[in-house]
Each structure stands twice: as C-alpha cells, then as structure tokens.
Amino acid sequence: MMSRNTLSIPALLLLLASTWLWSGNLPLPAQSQDSTSNRSLRAVLSEPLITFGESTTLTIHTGEELTAPKSIAVENLTISYQQSISSVHTRMINGHLAQTNSYQYVYKITPQKAGKFTIPKTEIKNSNEIFSFGPIQITVEESDNLKPSNKQPPRYAFIKAPKDVIYEREIFPISVVVLNQGRNSIQKVLGISLEANSFAMNRFTEMTLGTELIDGVHYCTATLPSQAYAFSPGRHLIESAKIDISIPSHTNINSIFSTYKTVEVRAESLQLNITPLPDNRPKSFCGGVGKFNLTVSLAGDAPMKAGEPIKFTHTITGDGNFDFLECPKLVDPDNWLVIETLRTKEADGPCVFELTLIPQLAIRSLPSFDFTYFDPAASSYQTIRAQPVANDAGDIEYMSANQDAMGSSDAPSKSRLEAIINAFGSRIEEMPF
C-alpha cells in the first residue's frame, strides 16, 4: 500500500516539469534584437512665412544628445545643419538638486522657389530609440508684380525732416533711417557721424527697429530720432551721414546664433529752406521760438524805503527753443534802473531770470513786464503781460495773461490801479526829486 503523502508517478512528473519551467530552464519565445521605442521631438520654425530670397531657421529641441543629420532632403528647399548648443538646468526638488540637460540642433532653410512646402516626418535613430518630428509646413511668398530682391539695394539710409515750413530758431524733428535687406537683419547701430554746420542738433540717443516691405523686398529699418534748429534763415545743408550698423553674417542671416559684422551705410545730404521770422517784430520780443508760459513773483518783500532794490523772479516754461531767451521787458523802463539780471537753465527744466531793479522816479506801484515770443504753429508773435495785482489778503502778486486777452493798453485799468496803490503805495516812500 502506498502512504497517503506519496504522489503518484504522473503527478510527480507534472510537478517536476512545472518547477523546471519556473526556474527558466526552458527557453522563452525570442525577442528581436532590433526592438526600438519611438519618441517625439519638438521642432520650431523661426519664420513659417517668408519671402523668396530670405531664409528661416528650424530648431530641434531634445533632452538627449543625438547624432543630427547634416541635411534634410525636401524638394526645392535646402535644409542644412548649422550648429548645436547644449545647456544644463539645475533646480531644487524636495530639498535635492536635480540637473537636466537640453540640446538644440539648428538648421538653415533656404527656398529655391516660391510656394508651399512640407518638411515630412523625419526620424533620427539614437541607440535603441527613434526620435521623430514633423511634418512641418512652410510658405514662401512671391508676387508676379514684385521685383526680385537681388535687384534692390542691399542697404541704404536717408535723412528726413517731416516739417514743410521751418522757421529760424524753431526746434524741429529730424531723423536718420537705415534700411537693410531681410527681416531682423540689423542687430544695432554702432555709431553715426553727421555734419550740419548751420544747425544745432541734439545727439542721437534712441533707436527704433521695424520692418518695411519695399517693392516686394522685406527690409529691417533702424530709425534714429533727434531735434535740431537753424541759426539763421536761408538754404542750409545737412551733410551726408555715415552710419555703422551691426548685421548678421551672410551665412547665418536669420539664425538666432548668428555671428555679426560691421558695415558702413551712407545717407545723402538734405537741403532745408529755413524761413526768417516776420519783420513786424515787437520791441518786447525776447528771442524765444515755440510756445511758452511766464510766471513773475517778488523775491521777498517789497522794500519799505525808496531807492532800495527790488528783486523779481521770472520763470519761463513751455515747449520751444530756450537757447535765445532773454529776460521779459519792462513795460515802462524809464522809471527803473536795472541793477542785475541772472539767467539759469537746467536740462529739461524752466528758464529762470533773477532781476534786480531800483525805482528812478517817484512811484506808487510795481512795474509790469512783457514777454513776447514767436509761435511757429500760429506763424505770429505772441505777447504775455505780467501785471501786479492785489489779492484778497491785500498782498501784491503778479497775473500773467496773453496781451490780446488783457487788452492793448500798457496801463492797468483804473480800478486795478487803485487797488495796487492801496496795497502797495503805503509801503514805499516817494523818491525826493
């Protein structure tokens, strides 16, 4: 008899076979040694829409180093490998530093004709992995009415002054514009040399980049604004300008990794006709050309005794040429002796005149002042008169207004004069003449 724990021979054979299979002694089904995985890449065109004659850049982004093909075959497109760039990014994750690598593979795409093109799905094999990108669409424009780019100048420059009528001493806008073929084809302006002996001109400190389509050709533009004014009327010449610009080298003109070179561009001279100021110049003209405002104030209290100096502060603000400004004129200069005039002008600040006067005759009021300037927008002279008035507290202050608004009379009205005498006459003694 067999024991209860004894296995039958068939059961024992089945147990042994199962153990043998589990231990891996029997061969499993074979796997292909060429088995690979497929991974997608990010590919970006710098300009998906270009004009025939231009190039664009294709950049492939990946987190692993690849063996990039030297070229990609697409009919009527030349796609050539330019360079690769790698970087390491470090960040903190759960208190630990983690580093990731990134790689960029840059291709230059130059079309051979206009049209719509497709860069097909492209695979790059790396070890046991296949990386792929695409398809990518690119459009190259051209019109039958547009001139080919090789018939347009590669670069040029010009000087422009937008105003038609320019008066002497009038500050007017002026700019130098540089154009270079191709979008984003000017990196920066390195320097500018311009001679204009008949003009005073501010330095070129700003630059604005843009794009223009001229006769079917895309140009990158660099505009350099400034301001100028002519010393005298007549025909005056702004001499030709020389501008140094930094542009991408020809081989990598549209690549963000381009190297740059310096080229000189010349702008032809510009002749301007400067209009003289009108002959009906008032005696109170103070030299200013523009649009101005005048504020007059007493520098301290008025003197209590005759013969003592009185100080006035004239503050001129506005928009125009401050270089030729003179102190506002006395309406009645015969009664006053000018002791001292000090002029101060800070950059972008008001022009201030400190005027010291001594009365020469018996007086009963403070003087009035006229400030006349030429307004180019109105093509006429404008006069501001500052007159002393008594305020509600009985103190003297100056009111300034356009002469037309106040009337043409040199003297204040009778009621205003009585108020001035009442407020001021008791504070000054008549001079003993």
BELSUL-V449418 format. One record per residue. N is the residue number from 1. RES is the residue in three letters. SS is DSSP state (A for helix, B for strand, O for the rest). OMEGA is omega in degrees with one decimal (NA if undefined). D_LAST is the distance of its C-alpha to the last C-alpha in Angstrom with 1 decimal. Layout:
BEGIN
[[N/RES/SS/OMEGA/D_LAST] [N/RES/SS/OMEGA/D_LAST]]
END
This chain:
BEGIN
[[1/MET/O/178.2/165.2] [2/MET/O/177.4/161.7] [3/SER/O/179.6/159.1] [4/ARG/O/-175.6/156.5] [5/ASN/O/-178.6/153.7] [6/THR/O/179.4/155.3] [7/LEU/O/174.0/153.7] [8/SER/O/-177.5/155.8] [9/ILE/A/178.5/155.9] [10/PRO/A/179.9/153.9] [11/ALA/A/178.9/151.2] [12/LEU/A/178.0/151.0] [13/LEU/A/178.9/150.7] [14/LEU/A/178.8/147.9] [15/LEU/A/179.8/146.0] [16/LEU/A/-179.6/146.3] [17/ALA/A/179.6/145.0] [18/SER/A/179.6/142.0] [19/THR/A/-179.2/141.1] [20/TRP/A/178.8/141.5] [21/LEU/A/-177.9/139.1] [22/TRP/A/-178.1/136.5] [23/SER/O/177.5/136.5] [24/GLY/O/-179.8/135.5] [25/ASN/O/174.9/138.8] [26/LEU/O/-179.5/139.2] [27/PRO/O/175.0/136.8] [28/LEU/O/178.0/134.1] [29/PRO/O/-173.8/133.2] [30/ALA/O/172.3/131.4] [31/GLN/O/-179.7/127.6] [32/SER/O/178.1/126.3] [33/GLN/O/179.9/124.6] [34/ASP/O/-178.3/122.1] [35/SER/O/-177.3/120.7] [36/THR/O/174.0/116.9] [37/SER/B/-177.0/114.0] [38/ASN/B/-179.2/111.4] [39/ARG/B/-177.1/107.6] [40/SER/B/175.9/104.7] [41/LEU/O/174.3/101.7] [42/ARG/B/-179.8/98.1] [43/ALA/B/-173.1/97.2] [44/VAL/B/172.8/93.7] [45/LEU/B/177.0/92.5] [46/SER/O/177.8/88.9] [47/GLU/O/178.7/88.8] [48/PRO/O/178.7/91.7] [49/LEU/B/-179.2/90.2] [50/ILE/B/176.1/89.5] [51/THR/B/-179.6/89.4] [52/PHE/O/-173.8/92.1] [53/GLY/O/177.2/91.0] [54/GLU/O/176.1/89.5] [55/SER/B/174.2/91.0] [56/THR/B/-174.2/91.0] [57/THR/B/173.8/91.9] [58/LEU/B/-179.4/94.7] [59/THR/B/178.9/94.4] [60/ILE/B/-177.6/97.4] [61/HIS/B/179.0/96.6] [62/THR/B/177.5/99.3] [63/GLY/O/180.0/99.8] [64/GLU/O/178.9/102.6] [65/GLU/O/-176.8/102.9] [66/LEU/O/170.5/104.8] [67/THR/O/-173.3/106.2] [68/ALA/O/176.9/104.2] [69/PRO/O/-178.4/105.8] [70/LYS/O/178.9/104.3] [71/SER/B/176.5/104.1] [72/ILE/B/-173.6/104.7] [73/ALA/B/172.8/106.7] [74/VAL/B/-177.3/105.3] [75/GLU/O/178.5/106.0] [76/ASN/O/172.4/103.0] [77/LEU/B/172.2/100.9] [78/THR/B/-178.3/100.6] [79/ILE/B/-174.1/100.1] [80/SER/B/179.7/99.8] [81/TYR/B/-179.4/99.3] [82/GLN/B/-177.1/96.0] [83/GLN/B/175.6/95.7] [84/SER/B/178.0/96.1] [85/ILE/B/-178.9/93.7] [86/SER/B/179.2/94.7] [87/SER/B/179.7/92.7] [88/VAL/B/-179.9/93.5] [89/HIS/B/-179.4/92.0] [90/THR/B/177.6/92.1] [91/ARG/B/-178.8/91.7] [92/MET/B/177.7/92.5] [93/ILE/B/179.2/95.4] [94/ASN/O/177.4/96.7] [95/GLY/O/-179.5/95.3] [96/HIS/B/177.2/96.9] [97/LEU/B/178.0/95.4] [98/ALA/B/-178.6/96.9] [99/GLN/B/174.9/96.5] [100/THR/B/179.4/97.1] [101/ASN/B/174.2/97.2] [102/SER/B/-177.5/96.0] [103/TYR/B/176.6/96.7] [104/GLN/B/178.8/95.3] [105/TYR/B/-168.4/97.2] [106/VAL/B/177.8/95.1] [107/TYR/B/174.7/96.5] [108/LYS/B/-179.2/94.8] [109/ILE/B/178.8/95.9] [110/THR/B/-179.8/95.7] [111/PRO/B/176.8/97.0] [112/GLN/O/178.3/99.2] [113/LYS/O/176.6/98.6] [114/ALA/O/178.5/96.8] [115/GLY/B/176.7/98.4] [116/LYS/B/-174.7/99.1] [117/PHE/B/178.4/100.9] [118/THR/B/170.1/102.4] [119/ILE/B/-172.6/102.8] [120/PRO/O/174.9/106.1] [121/LYS/O/-175.0/106.9] [122/THR/B/-177.6/107.0] [123/GLU/B/175.5/108.9] [124/ILE/B/-178.0/108.4] [125/LYS/B/179.2/111.3] [126/ASN/B/-176.8/110.6] [127/SER/O/-179.4/113.6] [128/ASN/O/-179.8/115.3] [129/GLU/B/175.6/112.3] [130/ILE/B/177.7/111.2] [131/PHE/B/-177.9/107.4] [132/SER/B/173.5/106.4] [133/PHE/B/177.5/103.4] [134/GLY/O/1.9/103.0] [135/PRO/O/-177.4/103.4] [136/ILE/B/-179.2/99.8] [137/GLN/B/175.5/98.5] [138/ILE/B/-178.6/96.2] [139/THR/B/178.7/94.9] [140/VAL/B/-174.9/93.9] [141/GLU/B/170.1/92.1] [142/GLU/O/178.1/92.2] [143/SER/O/179.4/91.7] [144/ASP/O/-177.6/93.5] [145/ASN/O/-176.2/90.1] [146/LEU/O/179.0/88.4] [147/LYS/O/175.7/88.3] [148/PRO/O/-175.4/89.9] [149/SER/A/-177.2/87.6] [150/ASN/A/175.9/88.8] [151/LYS/A/177.1/87.4] [152/GLN/O/178.1/83.8] [153/PRO/O/-179.4/81.6] [154/PRO/O/179.4/81.9] [155/ARG/B/175.5/78.2] [156/TYR/B/-177.5/75.0] [157/ALA/B/176.4/71.2] [158/PHE/B/177.8/68.3] [159/ILE/B/179.5/64.5] [160/LYS/B/173.8/63.0] [161/ALA/O/-169.2/59.6] [162/PRO/O/-177.2/60.1] [163/LYS/O/178.4/57.0] [164/ASP/O/-179.6/57.6] [165/VAL/O/-179.5/54.0] [166/ILE/B/178.5/51.8] [167/TYR/B/173.3/48.2] [168/GLU/O/-179.1/46.5] [169/ARG/O/179.2/45.0] [170/GLU/O/175.9/46.9] [171/ILE/O/-178.5/49.0] [172/PHE/B/179.0/52.5] [173/PRO/B/176.4/55.8] [174/ILE/B/-178.7/58.4] [175/SER/B/173.1/61.7] [176/VAL/B/-177.1/64.7] [177/VAL/B/178.1/68.1] [178/VAL/B/178.9/71.3] [179/LEU/B/178.1/74.8] [180/ASN/B/-176.0/78.1] [181/GLN/B/176.2/81.5] [182/GLY/O/174.9/82.9] [183/ARG/O/176.2/81.7] [184/ASN/O/-175.1/80.0] [185/SER/O/173.9/80.3] [186/ILE/O/177.6/76.8] [187/GLN/O/179.2/76.4] [188/LYS/B/174.2/72.8] [189/VAL/B/-175.3/70.4] [190/LEU/B/-178.6/70.2] [191/GLY/B/178.8/67.4] [192/ILE/B/178.5/65.5] [193/SER/B/-176.3/64.1] [194/LEU/O/179.7/61.9] [195/GLU/O/178.5/59.7] [196/ALA/O/-171.5/56.9] [197/ASN/O/-178.5/54.5] [198/SER/O/-175.1/52.4] [199/PHE/B/164.7/51.9] [200/ALA/B/-172.4/50.4] [201/MET/B/174.6/53.1] [202/ASN/O/178.1/53.7] [203/ARG/O/176.8/56.8] [204/PHE/O/-175.5/60.0] [205/THR/O/-178.0/60.5] [206/GLU/O/176.7/62.6] [207/MET/O/177.0/66.0] [208/THR/B/178.9/67.9] [209/LEU/B/178.5/71.7] [210/GLY/B/179.9/73.5] [211/THR/B/176.2/76.5] [212/GLU/B/174.4/77.0] [213/LEU/B/-176.1/80.1] [214/ILE/B/-178.5/79.8] [215/ASP/O/176.1/82.8] [216/GLY/O/-178.4/85.1] [217/VAL/B/177.2/83.9] [218/HIS/B/176.2/82.1] [219/TYR/B/167.2/79.1] [220/CYS/B/-177.2/77.1] [221/THR/B/172.6/73.4] [222/ALA/B/-178.2/70.5] [223/THR/B/-179.2/67.0] [224/LEU/B/-177.7/64.0] [225/PRO/B/175.6/60.7] [226/SER/B/176.3/57.3] [227/GLN/B/-179.1/53.9] [228/ALA/B/168.7/52.3] [229/TYR/B/-179.1/49.7] [230/ALA/B/-179.3/49.4] [231/PHE/O/-173.1/46.7] [232/SER/O/178.7/46.9] [233/PRO/O/178.8/48.7] [234/GLY/B/178.0/52.2] [235/ARG/B/-178.2/55.7] [236/HIS/B/-174.2/55.8] [237/LEU/B/166.9/58.9] [238/ILE/B/-173.1/59.6] [239/GLU/O/179.4/62.3] [240/SER/O/-177.8/65.7] [241/ALA/B/173.5/65.8] [242/LYS/B/-176.5/68.5] [243/ILE/B/174.4/69.4] [244/ASP/B/179.8/71.9] [245/ILE/B/176.8/73.7] [246/SER/B/-178.1/76.5] [247/ILE/B/176.4/79.5] [248/PRO/B/175.1/83.0] [249/SER/O/-171.9/85.7] [250/HIS/A/-174.7/87.9] [251/THR/A/-177.3/91.0] [252/ASN/A/-166.8/89.3] [253/ILE/O/-177.9/86.5] [254/ASN/O/-178.5/86.8] [255/SER/O/178.3/88.0] [256/ILE/O/179.6/85.8] [257/PHE/O/-175.0/87.3] [258/SER/O/165.1/86.3] [259/THR/O/-171.9/85.2] [260/TYR/B/175.6/82.1] [261/LYS/B/-178.5/81.1] [262/THR/B/176.1/77.9] [263/VAL/B/178.3/77.5] [264/GLU/B/177.9/74.7] [265/VAL/B/-179.3/73.6] [266/ARG/B/175.0/71.4] [267/ALA/B/179.9/69.1] [268/GLU/O/-178.3/68.4] [269/SER/O/-179.2/64.9] [270/LEU/B/177.8/62.7] [271/GLN/B/-179.5/60.6] [272/LEU/B/174.9/57.6] [273/ASN/B/-176.5/55.6] [274/ILE/B/-177.0/51.9] [275/THR/B/178.0/49.8] [276/PRO/O/173.9/46.3] [277/LEU/O/-178.8/43.3] [278/PRO/O/-176.8/42.6] [279/ASP/O/-177.4/40.5] [280/ASN/O/-175.2/38.2] [281/ARG/O/179.7/36.1] [282/PRO/O/177.0/32.7] [283/LYS/O/-178.8/29.5] [284/SER/O/179.1/29.3] [285/PHE/B/-175.1/32.7] [286/CYS/B/171.9/32.9] [287/GLY/B/-175.4/36.3] [288/GLY/B/174.5/38.4] [289/VAL/B/-176.3/41.8] [290/GLY/B/178.1/43.5] [291/LYS/B/-169.4/42.6] [292/PHE/B/173.2/39.7] [293/ASN/B/-177.7/37.8] [294/LEU/B/172.9/34.2] [295/THR/B/179.6/33.0] [296/VAL/B/178.0/29.4] [297/SER/B/174.7/28.6] [298/LEU/B/177.0/25.9] [299/ALA/O/-176.3/27.1] [300/GLY/O/-179.7/26.8] [301/ASP/O/174.1/24.5] [302/ALA/O/-176.0/20.9] [303/PRO/O/179.2/18.6] [304/MET/O/-177.5/17.7] [305/LYS/O/177.5/14.5] [306/ALA/O/177.8/11.3] [307/GLY/O/178.8/11.6] [308/GLU/O/-176.5/15.4] [309/PRO/O/175.0/17.7] [310/ILE/B/-177.7/19.5] [311/LYS/B/179.6/23.0] [312/PHE/B/174.8/25.0] [313/THR/B/177.2/28.7] [314/HIS/B/180.0/30.2] [315/THR/B/-177.3/34.0] [316/ILE/B/176.9/36.0] [317/THR/B/177.3/39.7] [318/GLY/B/-176.6/42.4] [319/ASP/B/-178.8/45.2] [320/GLY/B/-176.9/44.4] [321/ASN/B/-179.9/43.3] [322/PHE/O/-172.0/40.6] [323/ASP/O/-175.1/40.9] [324/PHE/O/-175.5/38.4] [325/LEU/O/172.8/35.8] [326/GLU/O/180.0/32.1] [327/CYS/O/175.7/29.3] [328/PRO/O/-173.0/28.3] [329/LYS/B/173.3/25.5] [330/LEU/B/176.7/22.1] [331/VAL/O/178.6/22.2] [332/ASP/O/-173.5/18.6] [333/PRO/A/-175.8/18.0] [334/ASP/A/-175.7/15.0] [335/ASN/A/-172.6/12.7] [336/TRP/B/176.3/14.5] [337/LEU/B/179.6/15.5] [338/VAL/B/-179.1/19.3] [339/ILE/B/-173.7/20.3] [340/GLU/B/174.1/24.0] [341/THR/B/178.7/26.6] [342/LEU/B/-179.4/30.1] [343/ARG/B/175.7/33.1] [344/THR/B/178.8/36.3] [345/LYS/B/175.1/39.4] [346/GLU/O/-179.2/42.7] [347/ALA/O/178.5/46.0] [348/ASP/O/178.6/46.5] [349/GLY/O/-179.3/43.3] [350/PRO/O/172.7/39.9] [351/CYS/B/-174.2/37.2] [352/VAL/B/174.9/34.1] [353/PHE/B/173.0/30.7] [354/GLU/B/-173.2/28.3] [355/LEU/B/178.4/24.8] [356/THR/B/-178.0/21.8] [357/LEU/B/171.2/18.2] [358/ILE/B/179.2/14.7] [359/PRO/B/-178.4/12.0] [360/GLN/O/-178.0/9.4] [361/LEU/O/174.3/7.4] [362/ALA/O/-176.2/7.5] [363/ILE/O/176.8/11.3] [364/ARG/O/177.5/14.3] [365/SER/O/175.9/17.1] [366/LEU/O/-176.4/18.6] [367/PRO/O/171.1/19.3] [368/SER/O/-177.9/22.7] [369/PHE/B/174.2/25.1] [370/ASP/B/176.2/27.9] [371/PHE/B/-178.3/31.0] [372/THR/B/176.4/33.5] [373/TYR/B/177.1/37.0] [374/PHE/B/-179.5/40.3] [375/ASP/B/-178.9/43.1] [376/PRO/O/-178.7/46.5] [377/ALA/O/178.9/48.4] [378/ALA/O/-177.9/46.5] [379/SER/O/-179.1/46.0] [380/SER/B/175.8/42.4] [381/TYR/B/178.9/38.8] [382/GLN/B/-178.4/37.6] [383/THR/B/173.5/34.0] [384/ILE/B/177.1/33.0] [385/ARG/B/176.1/29.6] [386/ALA/B/-177.2/28.3] [387/GLN/B/178.1/26.0] [388/PRO/B/177.1/24.7] [389/VAL/B/177.1/26.8] [390/ALA/B/178.7/27.4] [391/ASN/O/-175.5/30.9] [392/ASP/O/179.8/33.2] [393/ALA/O/-179.7/32.2] [394/GLY/O/178.0/28.6] [395/ASP/O/-179.7/27.5] [396/ILE/B/171.4/25.7] [397/GLU/B/-176.6/28.0] [398/TYR/B/175.1/28.2] [399/MET/B/-179.5/30.8] [400/SER/B/178.3/32.1] [401/ALA/B/176.7/34.3] [402/ASN/B/-175.0/35.6] [403/GLN/A/179.2/33.3] [404/ASP/A/-179.3/36.3] [405/ALA/A/-176.9/36.7] [406/MET/A/-175.1/33.1] [407/GLY/O/-174.4/32.9] [408/SER/O/-178.4/31.1] [409/SER/O/178.7/27.8] [410/ASP/O/-174.9/24.8] [411/ALA/O/175.7/23.3] [412/PRO/O/-179.8/25.0] [413/SER/O/-176.9/26.9] [414/LYS/A/-179.1/25.4] [415/SER/A/179.4/27.5] [416/ARG/A/179.2/26.5] [417/LEU/A/178.6/22.7] [418/GLU/A/178.8/23.2] [419/ALA/A/179.6/25.1] [420/ILE/A/-179.4/22.4] [421/ILE/A/-179.5/19.8] [422/ASN/A/-177.1/22.3] [423/ALA/A/-171.3/23.2] [424/PHE/A/-172.4/20.0] [425/GLY/A/-178.6/17.2] [426/SER/A/-175.1/18.5] [427/ARG/A/-178.7/18.4] [428/ILE/O/179.6/14.8] [429/GLU/O/174.9/11.7] [430/GLU/O/-178.4/8.5] [431/MET/O/-173.5/5.9] [432/PRO/O/176.4/3.8] [433/PHE/O/NA/0.0]]
END
